[in-house]
Amino acid sequence: MNTAIIILAAGASSRMGAPKQLLLVDGKTLIKRICETAMDTPCHPIVTVLGANRNLIRKETDRMPITVIDNPQWENGMSSSIKMGLAGAYMTEKAIEAAIFLTVDMPYVNAELINKMIEKAESDEKIEIVACKYDSQMGIPVLFKRTLFTDLLELTGDEGAKKVVLKNKDKTAFIDFPEGKLDLDTIDEYRNFVSNFNSN
C-alpha cells in the first residue's frame, strides 16, 4: 500500500513559549527526529507542513528527501494543515492509497509503530482508519485510507482528524501505544522528558 506520511508542524507552540519543533533531544531537534523516523519507513512521500517560525524550522529539513509545504493559514487551526499536507502529498505522488499523520511533539513515535499501522491497514480491506490508543483515548499517529481523504478535506477551523475517526469507528482499527500519552506541550514536560531520557 502506497502510504504517505504528513508531519503537522505548523503551530506556534504557545504553551511551550518557544518553537517546540526546534527543541533538542539527544542533540537533535524534534522536527529532525520525526523526519528521520519517517525516512526509516517505506512511506513515500514524506510531507512536512510548516507555518509559524517556518524560516527557522525549514533549515532543519534542508537536504532531506521530503516535501516541505508552507501553510500561510496556520492560525486558522489544525484543519488547514491537514488540507495542506494532503495537497502536498498528492502533488508529490498521485498514487497514494493512504496517509499517516504525525506531530513533532510525541518523542516515542518510531518506525516500528508506523510499520505496524500499515500492516494493520493492509490486513483487512474493511479497515479504513488505524488510530493509536493510549491512556483511555485515541489519536495521532493515525492512518487514513484514500476513501476518507474527502472527509479530511471538509474539516474546518480547529477540527482535527479525530472528528473523522469518531464518525467512522466501525471502520477503525486500533494499535496500543501507551507511550503516546506523552506529548511535549509545556517546558516542564520537555524538561522532565529530557531528564528521564538522559538518565536511561
N, C-alpha and C positions, 0 to 999 in steps of 0.2 A: 504494500500500500504506500503510495507516494505521499508522504506526510511532511508538511511544512511546520516549522517552529516560529512562533511570533512572540517576541520578548517585549512586554509592555514596560517601557522605561521613560515615559514622558512626564511623570509627575514632579511636583516641586519639592517633595519631601518636607512639607511644612512642619509636621510634628517632630521630625528629626532635627530641624534647624540648620541642615547642611544637605547638599545633594547626596542622597544615600547611594546613588549609582557609583560614586567615587570613593566611598568608604573602603578602607583596606582590610582584607582578611588574609593573613599569611603572605603579606607583601603584594597582593593583587587586588585590584578594585572589584567591587561586586559586579559591575557591568562586564568586566573582562572574564570573571569567573563563570558567569552564566552563559556568556557567548562560547567559551571554551567547552563547557558542559554540552551545549547544543551541538558543537562541532564534533564531539565524541560519539554522536549517534549517526544513524544512516539518513537522518532527516534532511530534506532539501526542498525549498530554500530555507535559510535562516534569516528572519527579518527582525530588525530591532527598531522600535518606534520611539523616537526622541521628541522632546518638547521643551520643557523648562531646562535651562542650562545646557542646551543642545551643543553649543560650540565647545564647551569644556569636555562634555561626555564623549562627543564624536571622536576626539583624539584617541580615546581608549580603544576604539574599534577600527582604527586605521590598519590597513594591510590584513584585515581578516576577511575571509571569503563569505561575507554576509551582506545583505541588502539593508541599508540604513534609510529609514523614512522619517522625514520631519512631519510632525503633527502641529500645524500652526493653531489648531483649535483645542490644544490640550487642556486649556482651562475649562472647556465645556464638559469635562468628565470622561470617565473610562470608555464610554461607548465610542467616542471619537477616535480613540487609539485602537480599539478593536477593528473599526472600519478601515482605518489607515493601514493597519497591519495586514488585513485580508487583501486590500488593494495592492499592497506592496508584494505580497506573496504571489498573487495572480499575475502581476506584471513580470515577475521573475520567472515563474513556471506555471504555464496554463493548465497543466495536467494534474494539479494537486487533488488528492482524494480526501485529505483530512488536514486539520491544523491543530497543533498543540499550543496553548497559551501559557507563557511563563512570566514571572516577575523577577526583579533582581534581588528582592529582599527575603528570599527563602533559601538560606545558605545550605540546607541539606538536600536540595534537589540535585539528583545526579543522573548520569546517562543510563544506569541500570533501571531506575524508576521510569524514565521516558520509554525505554525499550519494552518494559513490562506493559505500559499503557498501550503501546502499538500492538503488541501480541494479543492483548485482551480484545482490542477493537477488531483485529483480524480473525479472532476465534469464532465469531458469530455475526452474520450479516444483519441480524436484528438489532445489534448494539450500534447506536449512532453517537453515543457520548461515553467517554470514560473519564470519570472525575476521581479526585483523590479524597480520601476520608481521613479525618483526624479530629480528635478532641470533640467528638459528637457533632461535627459539622462536615460539610463537603465543600470542595472548592478547587482552586488552582493548585498544581497544574491540572489542566483539563483539555481533553481531546474532543473535537467535534468533527464528524464526517461531513463531507461536502453538502449532503442533503439539508443540513441545518445552517449553512452559510447565510441564506436569505434571512433567517430569523435573527442572526447576529447583526446583520446589516440594518435591521429595523430597530435596534436598540437606540434609546435616546438619553441625553443627559448623563447622569452618573450611574445609569443602569449598567451592571456588569454582566458577564456571561452566566452568572448563577440564575438569572431570570429564565434563560433558555433551558438550563438544566432542570429547573423546577417544573417547567411546562412539559418536559419530556422524560419524566422519571421512569416511565415504563420502558424507555429505550436506553436507559443509562446503566452502565456497569461501574463498580467502584473498586479502587485499589487502596488497600490500607497503607497509610503513610503517616504514622504517628508523629514523625519529626516535623510534619507540615504545620503543626500548631505554632511553631516559632517563625514569626516574621519580624524583621527588624524595622520597627516603626519609630522608635524613640532612641535617644542617645544612650539611655540606661540599658535598653535591650541589646543594643550593639556592644556596649562595654562589657556586659555580662557574658555575651556570646564569645567575644574575642578572648576574654579572660579564661573561660572554660576551654575554648578551642586550643589556646596556647598551653594549657596545663595538661592536655591529653597526649 
